[in-house]
Amino acid sequence: MGAALWRGRTGPERVQFLEGVQSGAGGALSGLRDARGSLLISIGGAWIVGVPAGMVLARAMAAPVEGMWLGLVLGACLRTALYLPRLGRTMSRQMGSVVTPEYARPGSVLRSGRSSRE
């Protein structure tokens, strides 16, 4: 199924999809007060990997525009691959410190006398 998403797609379409995933993950990281992590991942993936890879591929390929897009797609893939595990680690670390209110715990008795499982 995953390969079917990429077949027949152009470079800009692939980058837009990955940027959408990164936007959500980056916003979640910022909301979890981890803005430094998303900044470093963005700079590293775009400027340290994506643009230089695009420049090398643009010179190496017969079609320089496609080479540049391929480099940008590689940078976007790297950023997405780094964002998602960081988001998972940050969420699991911070969710361990969340105190669940009594009324939200499974099996607790609500004020009306009913169980929360009903």
C-alpha positions in Angstrom: 0.0 0.0 0.0 2.8 2.4 0.8 4.5 2.0 -2.5 1.1 2.8 -4.3 1.2 6.2 -2.7 4.5 7.0 -4.4 3.9 5.5 -7.9 3.0 8.1 -10.5 3.6 11.0 -8.1 5.8 13.9 -9.1 8.5 15.4 -6.9 6.4 18.3 -5.7 3.5 16.0 -4.7 5.8 13.8 -2.7 7.4 16.8 -0.9 4.0 18.2 -0.1 2.8 15.0 1.5 5.9 14.7 3.6 5.8 18.4 4.5 2.2 17.8 5.8 3.3 15.0 8.1 6.3 17.1 9.3 4.0 20.1 9.9 1.8 18.1 12.2 4.7 16.5 14.0 6.5 19.8 14.3 3.4 21.5 15.7 2.9 18.7 18.2 6.6 18.9 19.3 6.3 22.7 19.7 3.1 22.1 21.8 5.1 19.6 23.9 7.7 22.3 24.4 10.4 20.6 22.2 10.9 23.4 19.7 14.7 23.0 19.7 14.4 19.4 18.4 12.1 20.3 15.5 14.4 23.3 14.6 17.5 21.1 14.5 15.7 18.4 12.5 14.4 20.9 10.0 17.8 22.6 9.5 19.6 19.3 9.2 17.2 17.7 6.8 16.6 20.6 4.5 19.9 22.5 4.4 22.5 19.9 5.4 21.0 17.0 3.4 18.2 18.1 1.1 19.7 21.0 -0.8 23.3 19.6 -1.2 21.9 16.3 -2.3 19.7 18.1 -4.8 22.6 20.0 -6.1 24.7 16.9 -6.6 21.9 15.0 -8.2 21.0 18.0 -10.5 24.6 18.0 -11.8 24.8 14.2 -12.1 21.5 13.6 -13.8 20.6 14.6 -17.4 17.5 16.4 -16.0 18.7 18.9 -13.4 15.2 20.0 -12.3 14.3 16.4 -11.4 17.6 15.9 -9.7 16.9 19.0 -7.5 13.4 17.7 -6.6 14.8 14.3 -5.8 17.3 15.8 -3.4 14.5 17.8 -1.7 12.4 14.6 -1.5 15.4 12.8 0.2 15.7 15.7 2.7 11.9 15.6 3.4 12.1 11.8 3.9 14.9 12.2 6.4 13.1 14.9 8.3 9.9 12.9 8.5 11.9 9.8 9.6 13.5 11.9 12.4 10.4 13.8 13.4 8.1 10.8 14.1 10.4 8.9 16.5 11.3 12.1 18.4 7.5 12.9 18.7 6.9 9.4 20.0 9.7 9.6 22.6 8.7 13.1 23.7 5.0 12.1 24.1 5.8 8.9 26.0 8.2 10.8 28.3 5.7 13.6 29.0 2.6 11.4 29.2 4.2 9.4 32.1 4.0 12.6 34.2 0.4 13.3 33.4 -2.0 12.9 36.4 -5.3 11.4 35.4 -8.3 12.9 37.1 -10.3 10.6 39.3 -13.4 10.8 37.2 -11.4 9.8 34.0 -10.0 6.6 35.5 -11.6 3.3 34.2 -13.9 1.8 36.7 -14.2 4.9 38.9 -17.6 5.8 40.3 -19.0 9.0 39.0 -20.9 11.4 41.3 -24.2 10.1 39.9 -23.4 6.7 41.3 -22.8 5.1 37.9 -19.5 3.5 37.0 -17.6 5.2 34.2 -17.7 1.9 32.3 -21.4 2.0 31.9 
